Amino acid sequence: MSGFPHRHLLGIEALEPSDIQTILDTAASLKEILDRPIKKVPTLRGKTIVNLFYEASTRTRSSFEVAERVLSADSLSIATATSSATKGETLLDTVQNLEAMKPDMIILRHQSSGSPHFLARHVRPAIVNAGDGAHEHPTQALLDALTLREKKGRLKGLRVAIVGDILHSRVARSNLWLLSKMGADVVLCGPPTLLPPGIDALASVTHRIDEAVEGADAIMMLRIQRERMSGGYFSSTREFHIRFGLTEARAKRAKKDVVILHPGPMNRGVEIASEVADGPYSVILDQVTNGVAVRMAVLYLLLGGASEAES
Ligand code: CP
């Protein structure tokens, strides 16, 4: 057994720095399997995992699926557009029916904040939060941290600018928890309409991107989340790009060895210019590879993988 002291991964907020360290160390050690000619170990043989996604996903869902296959778990993926959720079945009814098929873990992406916490109180399988509304996206923050640690050798003391639609971003919330717990110095930047009230109690805040990126070790750009917007948060995407978009000229204000992150999917030409997204400081595709490693680590730690991981 792994000795990891949690049954579920619901968010970063409830984790201790030592838990985060354990996940990152485990991910760093398991990542090597992805470079083997045969990318498969028997670690989770006999375990069954359900990937239940109520919202669209490319990276998170596929990387959980790849992680499950590499670790030899049996898995099934349910996209709710083709499930009985379209007939009005509730989340709890759906999950209780899936639970009756005896899975060991359910990975949930859902539009309602707190939905994985609710499930963890009502069903037996381990629950992993793959993004709940605007609340948390813990595996995204963990893969971002693994990428930062690989590129910078540490998290403590890094100056990290998080820029864009903070208000609707579960990625920003999970990263703010994680980076603060691990001793990084976070500055948040966005228009006043896209910053949650009271956020200045948790991190430095600025409305000027030039100030946010000045001297930064890392810049994390966030997607404008139109699907969560009901009103006018900014006048136009063109104006947003002019005031808050990351361009090459702006990135030059950061440290010379800055790394630039984006969780994807990107709105090119809105929050990030293509020349930056595809440029030499971008680690966006490294984040995707590290997403598989982090999700392998989470599955391994929660499902009590045995020593075959090394085989
Ligand atoms: N970063 C992220 O969660 O991407 P997907 O929505 O494609 O899973």
Residues whose N, C-alpha, C, O or C-beta is under 5 A from the ligand:
A	BS01	CP	A56 S57 T58 R59 T60 R61 P263 G264 P265
